[in-house]
Amino acid sequence: MKDSYLGQAWLVLSLALVFGAALAGVQAGLSGRIADNKLNETYDQIPYLLDLIDDDGNVTVEITVKIWRTPDDKLAYQAVDPNGQAVGWVIKGVGPGFQDRIELLIGLDPEAETITGLFVLDQKETPALGNRILEDWFREQFVGKDATKGVVVTRASPVAADNEVGAISGATISSLAVGDIVNAAVKDFRARKGDLELKD
């Protein structure tokens, strides 16, 4: 009987190692494609994040995107119009959510003083609760907020202060996580904006 339990334990351990190695191999094999897809999605979202899309879905200003990088290789996307005037910035924010990490794209005005848009690039939050961070009504609350002050996520309804954002009912942790990620990414970007270099 004891030998039977030991044999089953070794079988389970062996299968776990085999399947773990297979999953790691698939992740390593697809990581380049995943990164390319996220980059393409970032480019697709820039006009929306900078409020350059009209009610009919047309781009109101033709833009060129310049990619800048901080000394520690964080990327920032700057949209410029045909005259070379800056239209705005799109930066990435990453941080822990309730289930896993959350990746955001944050639109900012040319001076990086006002949030112009928010897009969830990747998340694995609880379905029908935390993943409601994808919903327009939640993300649109960030638009127009003062990026120099930071946002405060609150359960109060209606929100009382200009920099407050209403949390998702039943998903306060995910809501707070988004607020924290936005604040940290914007603060970091504003502090490093002077150190940006154009990416080759």
Residue frames relative to the residue before (quaternion, step in Angstrom):
aa qw qx qy qz dx dy dz
M 1.0000 0.0000 0.0000 0.0000 0.00 0.00 0.00
K 0.6548 0.5125 -0.3080 0.4623 3.57 0.96 -0.93
D 0.6454 0.5213 -0.3154 0.4606 3.59 1.00 -0.88
S 0.6154 0.5541 -0.3418 0.4443 3.58 1.07 -0.72
Y 0.6626 0.4943 -0.3025 0.4745 3.60 0.94 -0.88
L 0.6530 0.5090 -0.3154 0.4637 3.59 0.96 -0.84
G 0.6430 0.5207 -0.3183 0.4627 3.57 0.99 -0.80
Q 0.6631 0.4930 -0.3024 0.4752 3.58 0.97 -0.83
A 0.6324 0.5289 -0.3338 0.4570 3.57 1.02 -0.79
W 0.6682 0.4860 -0.3070 0.4723 3.61 0.93 -0.85
L 0.6164 0.5415 -0.3432 0.4572 3.58 1.06 -0.72
V 0.6639 0.4958 -0.3017 0.4717 3.58 0.90 -0.94
L 0.6584 0.5061 -0.3056 0.4658 3.59 0.93 -0.89
S 0.6546 0.5107 -0.3096 0.4634 3.60 0.95 -0.86
L 0.6628 0.4966 -0.3043 0.4706 3.58 0.93 -0.87
A 0.6310 0.5308 -0.3324 0.4578 3.59 1.01 -0.80
L 0.6609 0.5009 -0.3064 0.4674 3.60 0.96 -0.82
V 0.6596 0.5102 -0.3108 0.4561 3.58 0.92 -0.88
F 0.7068 0.4502 -0.2709 0.4737 3.58 0.82 -0.99
G 0.6114 0.5446 -0.3461 0.4581 3.60 1.08 -0.67
A 0.6641 0.4907 -0.2972 0.4794 3.56 0.97 -0.88
A 0.6361 0.5240 -0.3317 0.4592 3.59 1.01 -0.76
L 0.6623 0.4956 -0.3067 0.4708 3.61 0.94 -0.85
A 0.6376 0.5155 -0.3278 0.4693 3.58 1.00 -0.78
G 0.6422 0.5247 -0.3181 0.4595 3.58 1.03 -0.76
V 0.6483 0.5043 -0.3157 0.4752 3.58 0.98 -0.85
Q 0.6457 0.5175 -0.3184 0.4624 3.59 0.95 -0.88
A 0.6703 0.4874 -0.3043 0.4696 3.59 0.89 -0.89
G 0.6723 0.5113 -0.2977 0.4448 3.58 0.98 -0.82
L 0.7547 0.3840 -0.2016 0.4923 3.58 1.04 -0.73
S 0.4443 0.7308 -0.4490 0.2586 3.62 1.20 -0.21
G 0.6361 0.5269 -0.3321 0.4555 3.61 1.02 -0.71
R 0.6670 0.4931 -0.2937 0.4751 3.56 0.95 -0.87
I 0.6256 0.5311 -0.3318 0.4653 3.59 1.03 -0.79
A 0.6596 0.5034 -0.3036 0.4684 3.59 0.94 -0.90
D 0.6440 0.5153 -0.3194 0.4667 3.60 0.99 -0.80
N 0.6517 0.5154 -0.3116 0.4610 3.58 0.97 -0.85
K 0.6535 0.4987 -0.3154 0.4740 3.60 0.99 -0.79
L 0.6355 0.5193 -0.3320 0.4650 3.60 1.02 -0.75
N 0.6535 0.5031 -0.3102 0.4728 3.60 0.95 -0.87
E 0.6553 0.5033 -0.3140 0.4676 3.58 0.98 -0.82
T 0.5997 0.5527 -0.3509 0.4602 3.58 1.11 -0.70
Y 0.6656 0.4943 -0.3019 0.4707 3.60 0.86 -0.94
D 0.6516 0.5256 -0.3161 0.4464 3.59 0.97 -0.85
Q 0.7171 0.4731 -0.2499 0.4467 3.60 1.02 -0.79
I 0.4819 0.7062 -0.4328 0.2858 3.63 1.14 -0.46
P 0.6828 0.4711 -0.3302 0.4504 3.69 0.73 -0.84
Y 0.6492 0.5102 -0.3155 0.4677 3.60 1.06 -0.72
L 0.6796 0.5054 -0.2877 0.4470 3.56 0.94 -0.91
L 0.7284 0.3848 -0.2277 0.5192 3.58 1.18 -0.54
D 0.4556 -0.7216 0.4154 0.3149 3.57 1.33 0.35
L 0.3837 0.7236 -0.4756 0.3210 3.56 0.88 1.03
I 0.5860 0.5464 -0.3633 0.4754 3.58 1.27 0.38
D 0.3154 -0.7588 0.5358 0.1940 3.60 -0.79 0.97
D 0.7496 -0.4166 0.2755 0.4343 3.59 -1.30 0.04
D 0.6808 0.4707 -0.2820 0.4853 3.59 1.20 -0.49
G 0.5650 -0.6266 0.3718 0.3871 3.58 1.28 0.04
N 0.5175 0.6346 -0.4177 0.3937 3.58 1.24 0.32
V 0.4881 -0.6361 0.5109 0.3100 3.55 -1.15 0.68
T 0.3320 -0.7805 0.5022 0.1684 3.58 -0.74 1.07
V 0.7758 0.1505 -0.0826 0.6072 3.59 1.19 -0.52
E 0.3608 -0.7053 0.5613 0.2395 3.57 -0.81 0.97
I 0.0700 -0.8254 0.5602 0.0032 3.57 -0.80 0.96
T 0.2363 -0.6797 0.6672 0.1922 3.46 -1.43 0.33
V 0.2686 -0.7716 0.5563 0.1520 3.57 -0.98 0.79
K 0.1480 -0.7523 0.6386 0.0656 3.52 -0.90 1.06
I 0.2411 -0.7648 0.5806 0.1409 3.55 -0.95 0.88
W 0.1146 -0.7807 0.6140 0.0174 3.53 -0.81 1.14
R 0.1328 -0.7866 0.5943 0.1021 3.54 -1.21 0.39
T 0.4326 -0.6579 0.5525 0.2735 3.51 -1.23 0.65
P 0.6955 -0.4696 0.3231 0.4374 3.62 -1.20 0.25
D 0.7296 0.3764 -0.2476 0.5145 3.63 1.13 -0.52
D 0.6097 -0.6444 0.3060 0.3455 3.58 1.21 0.72
K 0.3855 0.6493 -0.5520 0.3537 3.60 0.98 0.70
L 0.3247 -0.7775 0.5131 0.1639 3.56 -0.90 0.95
A 0.0681 -0.7444 0.6625 0.0487 3.52 -1.26 0.62
Y 0.2485 -0.7724 0.5734 0.1132 3.56 -0.95 0.95
Q 0.1086 -0.7979 0.5921 0.0303 3.56 -0.70 1.12
A 0.2239 -0.7615 0.5960 0.1211 3.55 -0.81 1.04
V 0.0396 -0.7839 0.6196 0.0026 3.57 -0.94 0.94
D 0.4586 -0.6812 0.4998 0.2754 3.57 -1.13 0.70
P 0.7301 -0.4348 0.2767 0.4487 3.65 -1.23 0.11
N 0.6683 0.4818 -0.3017 0.4798 3.63 1.20 -0.40
G 0.5620 -0.6257 0.3711 0.3937 3.57 1.30 0.05
Q 0.4759 0.6660 -0.4403 0.3689 3.57 1.29 0.18
A 0.4825 -0.6662 0.4865 0.2943 3.56 -0.95 0.87
V 0.2464 -0.7648 0.5835 0.1176 3.56 -0.99 0.96
G 0.7416 -0.3212 0.2272 0.5434 3.57 1.07 -0.71
W 0.4221 -0.6755 0.5537 0.2428 3.51 -1.43 0.02
V 0.0924 -0.7274 0.6699 0.1168 3.52 -1.32 0.44
I 0.0388 -0.7951 0.6048 -0.0210 3.53 -0.80 1.09
K 0.4040 -0.6950 0.5416 0.2459 3.53 -1.29 0.38
G 0.0871 -0.7655 0.6350 0.0569 3.53 -1.13 0.74
V 0.0386 -0.7955 0.6045 -0.0168 3.56 -0.95 0.91
G 0.2371 0.7667 -0.5745 0.1611 3.55 -0.99 0.83
P 0.6544 -0.5280 0.3644 0.4002 3.56 -1.27 0.17
G 0.2148 -0.7326 0.6316 0.1350 3.52 -1.16 0.77
F 0.7412 -0.3510 0.2855 0.4960 3.56 -1.18 -0.55
Q 0.7788 0.3211 -0.1587 0.5149 3.60 0.92 -0.94
D 0.7866 -0.0743 0.1473 0.5951 3.56 0.88 -1.01
R 0.6905 -0.4547 0.3213 0.4618 3.58 -1.19 -0.13
I 0.2708 -0.7324 0.6083 0.1420 3.52 -1.25 0.64
E 0.1395 -0.7693 0.6183 0.0803 3.58 -0.98 0.89
L 0.0835 -0.8081 0.5831 -0.0032 3.55 -0.81 1.06
L 0.2179 -0.6884 0.6633 0.1965 3.51 -1.36 0.38
I 0.1171 -0.8057 0.5804 0.0138 3.55 -0.80 1.05
G 0.2449 -0.7643 0.5822 0.1297 3.56 -0.81 1.04
L 0.0517 -0.7908 0.6098 -0.0045 3.55 -1.04 0.88
D 0.5413 -0.5969 0.4740 0.3550 3.55 -1.18 0.52
P 0.7312 -0.4531 0.2588 0.4393 3.66 -1.19 0.27
E 0.7105 0.4305 -0.2605 0.4919 3.59 1.08 -0.64
A 0.3739 -0.7383 0.4657 0.3134 3.60 1.33 -0.12
E 0.4564 0.6842 -0.4448 0.3544 3.56 1.01 0.86
T 0.7762 0.2316 -0.1254 0.5728 3.59 1.22 -0.41
I 0.3956 -0.6903 0.5511 0.2515 3.57 -1.01 0.83
T 0.1721 -0.8170 0.5466 0.0650 3.57 -0.76 1.06
G 0.8151 -0.0635 0.0423 0.5743 3.60 1.19 -0.24
L 0.1224 -0.7716 0.6206 0.0677 3.53 -1.30 0.41
F 0.0055 0.7856 -0.6173 0.0410 3.56 -0.92 0.98
V 0.3251 -0.7277 0.5705 0.1983 3.57 -1.00 0.85
L 0.2526 -0.8045 0.5268 0.1068 3.55 -0.40 1.28
D 0.7958 -0.0834 0.0773 0.5948 3.59 1.03 -0.73
Q 0.1723 0.7638 -0.6077 0.1323 3.57 -1.04 0.84
K 0.1319 -0.7667 0.6225 0.0847 3.53 -1.25 0.49
E 0.2213 0.8057 -0.5178 0.1839 3.56 1.03 0.81
T 0.7080 -0.4759 0.3221 0.4105 3.57 -1.30 0.38
P 0.4781 -0.6765 0.4752 0.2966 3.61 -0.78 0.99
A 0.8423 0.1589 -0.1789 0.4829 3.55 -1.12 0.92
L 0.7007 0.3417 -0.2782 0.5612 3.60 1.26 0.15
G 0.8312 0.2109 -0.1017 0.5042 3.56 -0.08 -1.30
N 0.6568 0.5156 -0.3393 0.4331 3.59 1.02 -0.62
R 0.4585 0.6591 -0.4594 0.3799 3.58 1.26 0.18
I 0.4399 0.6625 -0.4693 0.3839 3.59 1.26 0.06
L 0.5853 0.5791 -0.3611 0.4378 3.59 1.27 -0.30
E 0.5866 0.6283 -0.3649 0.3577 3.58 1.15 -0.56
D 0.6085 -0.6085 0.3863 0.3320 3.53 -1.05 0.91
W 0.6578 0.5414 -0.3323 0.4047 3.60 0.82 -0.98
F 0.6630 0.4901 -0.3136 0.4710 3.59 1.03 -0.74
R 0.7026 0.4755 -0.2758 0.4519 3.59 0.79 -1.01
E 0.6485 0.5468 -0.3226 0.4199 3.59 1.01 -0.78
Q 0.5420 0.6223 -0.4031 0.3957 3.60 1.21 -0.35
F 0.6448 0.5429 -0.3158 0.4355 3.59 1.16 -0.57
V 0.5664 0.6245 -0.3781 0.3824 3.58 1.18 -0.57
G 0.8054 0.2512 -0.2189 0.4903 3.53 -0.89 1.02
K 0.4991 0.6526 -0.4370 0.3661 3.60 1.23 -0.08
D 0.5314 -0.6295 0.4785 0.3038 3.54 -1.17 0.74
A 0.3217 -0.7806 0.5088 0.1683 3.58 -0.46 1.22
T 0.6134 0.5593 -0.3604 0.4255 3.60 1.16 -0.38
K 0.7002 0.4505 -0.2632 0.4873 3.60 1.18 -0.51
G 0.3798 -0.6939 0.5150 0.3303 3.56 1.02 -0.78
V 0.4260 -0.6948 0.5213 0.2532 3.53 -1.24 0.50
V 0.2199 -0.7381 0.6231 0.1366 3.53 -1.25 0.55
V 0.2442 -0.7617 0.5846 0.1357 3.57 -0.69 1.09
T 0.0072 -0.8196 0.5696 -0.0605 3.55 -0.75 1.10
R 0.4374 -0.6773 0.5226 0.2772 3.54 -1.23 0.49
A 0.4743 0.6816 -0.4381 0.3443 3.57 1.28 -0.14
S 0.0329 -0.7880 0.6146 0.0108 3.55 -1.05 0.75
P 0.5053 -0.3107 -0.7885 0.1624 1.56 -1.33 2.09
V 0.6248 -0.5237 0.4032 0.4158 3.55 -1.27 0.32
A 0.3761 -0.7736 0.4792 0.1746 3.55 -0.99 0.89
A 0.7768 0.3305 -0.1683 0.5090 3.60 0.96 -0.78
D 0.6540 -0.5500 0.3668 0.3678 3.56 -1.23 0.56
N 0.7517 0.3891 -0.2241 0.4831 3.58 1.03 -0.70
E 0.5188 0.6501 -0.4131 0.3708 3.61 1.24 0.25
V 0.1488 -0.7449 0.6470 0.0656 3.51 -1.27 0.71
G 0.4218 -0.7180 0.4969 0.2442 3.58 -0.89 0.93
A 0.4225 -0.7064 0.5153 0.2387 3.56 -0.89 1.00
I 0.5183 -0.5983 0.5064 0.3419 3.53 -1.29 0.40
S 0.4840 -0.6763 0.4730 0.2909 3.57 -0.80 1.00
G 0.8231 0.1849 -0.1671 0.5103 3.57 -0.79 1.06
A 0.7468 0.3051 -0.1920 0.5589 3.59 1.26 -0.03
T 0.0862 0.8448 -0.5216 0.0827 3.54 0.94 0.92
I 0.6427 0.5351 -0.3427 0.4279 3.61 0.91 -0.81
S 0.6622 0.4862 -0.3082 0.4797 3.60 0.91 -0.85
S 0.6391 0.5285 -0.3190 0.4588 3.58 0.99 -0.84
L 0.6686 0.4917 -0.2919 0.4754 3.56 0.90 -0.95
A 0.6205 0.5522 -0.3407 0.4404 3.57 1.03 -0.80
V 0.6445 0.5102 -0.3246 0.4679 3.59 0.93 -0.85
G 0.6493 0.5172 -0.3135 0.4612 3.59 0.92 -0.88
D 0.6667 0.5023 -0.2991 0.4624 3.58 0.93 -0.90
I 0.6552 0.5138 -0.3126 0.4571 3.57 0.97 -0.87
V 0.6400 0.5177 -0.3217 0.4678 3.58 0.95 -0.89
N 0.6896 0.4945 -0.2904 0.4422 3.58 0.77 -1.01
A 0.6765 0.4911 -0.3008 0.4590 3.58 0.89 -0.90
A 0.6743 0.4988 -0.3051 0.4510 3.59 0.89 -0.91
V 0.6742 0.4887 -0.2993 0.4659 3.59 0.90 -0.89
K 0.6465 0.5150 -0.3234 0.4607 3.59 0.92 -0.86
D 0.6592 0.5054 -0.3029 0.4672 3.58 0.92 -0.92
F 0.6699 0.5007 -0.3044 0.4559 3.58 0.90 -0.92
R 0.6626 0.5059 -0.3152 0.4535 3.58 0.88 -0.88
A 0.6597 0.5091 -0.3077 0.4593 3.59 1.04 -0.75
R 0.7648 0.3738 -0.1866 0.4905 3.60 1.08 -0.73
K 0.3777 0.7710 -0.4624 0.2214 3.58 1.27 -0.13
G 0.6738 0.5086 -0.2918 0.4496 3.58 1.02 -0.74
D 0.6893 0.4775 -0.2738 0.4711 3.59 1.23 -0.37
L 0.4190 0.7363 -0.4558 0.2731 3.61 1.27 0.04
E 0.1033 -0.7587 0.6400 0.0639 3.52 -1.19 0.69
L 0.5256 -0.6204 0.4695 0.3441 3.58 -1.04 0.71
K 0.4231 -0.6929 0.5247 0.2560 3.56 -0.95 0.90
D 0.5287 -0.6374 0.4636 0.3151 3.57 -1.05 0.82
